[in-house]
């Protein structure tokens, strides 16, 4: 089984809220288009967001968080909601709500099933897509827009560190922990990624980027930035 976890925060400003709802619908529709229907479940995490805005997007499950817990908290809550029904060999696919699959994600998922963390090759819409190949990666060359790991690795490393406020750097922290316990990192699969669709709406995102960067350096050292 494949569990797609998509954390969603919709701001109060209507034009931004409608924009992010449209991106979320795009992400969900592309997953349904390219993933075998008997193999997956889509979980949206309403991260401090009114569930009513997400009811018609087509998720299989919605997890409601009354406060915005940030990217790490949203992902962790989504994963926690499916763990009672998941086996250790099932695969978690974590997606930003501004991605769009352009082909079946089979290569990414099958590579993760073999016991690895895998992030997709990304492209901006309208630009050439990168080749859909398996490429060895490092924590510095992985990206958090669309990634997959088997449930047993999630259990072993303990999920995302919620000490990283809002988002940014928690994904690299996860790659470091996965690598440290001995699992390989790869890039595989392809998707479009809008980029900064949510963080770009935060007026103080640059401040939190630096705060989280300092947390990462304190844990892993400047050499791993």
N, C-alpha and C positions, 0 to 999 in steps of 0.2 A: 504494500500500500504506500502511496505517496501522499504526504500531507503538505499542502501549500499553506504557509503562514504569511499573512499580509497585514502588518500594522498600519492603521490609518488614523491620521489626525486631520480634522477639517476645521480650519479657522472660522471665527465668527463673521468675518467680512464676506458677504454673499458672493462677490465675484470670485474670490479666492476659493471659497468653499465649493462653488460650482465647478471651477477648474479642476480641483483635486478629486471631486466625485467623478468627473469625466475621465481623468487618468485612471482612477481605480476601476471603473467599468471597462476601460480599454485593457487593463492588465488581466482582469478576470475573464473577459471574452477571449483573449488570446490564449489563456491557459486552457479554456474549454475547447478551443479550436484545435489545439495541437497536442493535447494529452489524451491518451486512451481513456474513455469514460469509465471503465470498470476499475481503474487503477488509482484514483485520486479523490481527495476531499479538499475543498477550499475553505480555509478559516480566515475570516476578517476579524481583526482586533480593533474595536472602536475605542481608540486611545484618547479618553477625555472627549469623546465625540458622541453626539446624539445618535443612537442606533437608528432612528427613523430615517436618517439621511442615507443609510446603507442597505435598507431592507430590499430595495428593488434592483440591487446590483448583481445578485445571483450567487451569493456565497452559500455553501452548504451549512456553515455554522458561523455565528457572530459571537465574539467574546466582548463583553462590555466592561470597560474600566472607567469609573466615574471621573478619574483624574488622568491627565496625560502623564504616563509613566516613562515617556521617552522611548526611543527605538528599542533599547535593550529590554526594558520592562514590558513593552508591548509584545515583542517576540517571545520572551519567556512565558508570558501569560497565555499566548496562543499555543505554544508547545505544551504547557502544563495541561491545557484543556483536552488535548488528544492523547496524552500518555496512557491513561487507563485502557484505551482501546488499541494501542500501538504495540507491535512486536519489536524486538531489538533489531531486526533486520529491515524494518520499514525505513523509509527515507523521508527526512524533513527537507522541504524546499522553501527557503525564506526569500520573499520577494518584496522589493519596494513597490509602492502602489503606482509608480510611474514607469514600470517596465512594460515591454510588449514582446511576447514571444513571436518569432518569425519562422520557426520550424519546430518539430517535435524535440523536447528536451531530453531525449533518450540517452544521448551520449553523456551528458552531465549526470543523469540519474544512475545509469549503469556503472559509471566510474565511481560514484559515491558508494554504491552497493558493495563494491569491492573493498571498502574500508578506507575511505579518503574523504577529505573536505574538498569541494569543487566549487569554483565560482565561474560564472559565465564570461565569455568574451562579450564586450559591450560596444555598441555603436550608436551614434546620434542619428535619428531618423533623417533620411535623405542623403546620408553618406554611405560609402561602401561598407558592406558587412565584412568583418574579419573571417578567416577560415574557421570552420567548425572542426577543430582538431583538439586532441588531448595534449596539453603542454604542461610540463612540470612548472610549479610556481613556488614562490616564497611568500611569507606574510606581507612583504612590501609590494608584491605584484598581484595579490588577490584583491577582489572588490566585493563590497557588500550589497550591491544592488540585486543580485540574484545568485543564490548559493545553495548547496545541498550537502547534507551529511547524514549518515545513517543514525538511527536513534541510539544505538549502543555507544557511539562516540559522544553524542550529546550527554548521555548519562555519565560517561567517564570524565568529561571535562567540566560539566556542571552548568552549561548554558552561558549566556552573555552576562558580563559584569555590569550590573545596574548602577555602579558608581560613576559611569560615564554619563553625564547629564545630557538629556535630550537625544543625543546621538553623536556620531563621529568618534573614531578610534576604538570603539568597542568591538568592531569587526576584526581589526588587526590584532587586538588583544586575544580574541578567540583563536585566530590563526596561530598565534604564538603558542598558546596552550595546547592546541592540537598537535602542532609540530613537536613540542617539548615531550609529549607522551608517546611520540613515535609514529604518528600517522602521516602519510604523505599529503601534499597539497597539489592541486591541479587546476588548470583552466580548461573548461570544456563546455560546449553549448554556446549558443549565440542569442542575443536579444538586443532590441533597441532600449535605450535608457534616456529619458528626458533629462534627468540630473537636476538636483537642487529644487525639485518641485515643491517639497515641503520645507526643507531647511531654508530655502530662499525667502520664505515668508516670515522667518524669525529675524527681527531687527537686530538681535544681539548674537546671531549665530557665530560671528567671528570670535567673540569673546569666549563662547563655549568651546569652540574649536581649540583655542589655546589652552583653556582650562583642562580639557580632556587630553590634549597632547602632553601636558605636564604630568597628568596621572599615568599615562602610558610610559613616559620616560622614567618615572619613579619606579615602575614595576619591571621594566624591561631594558632600560638603559638607552642612551642617546644613539648608540650604534645600531639599534633596531628600528629607528624611525624611518 
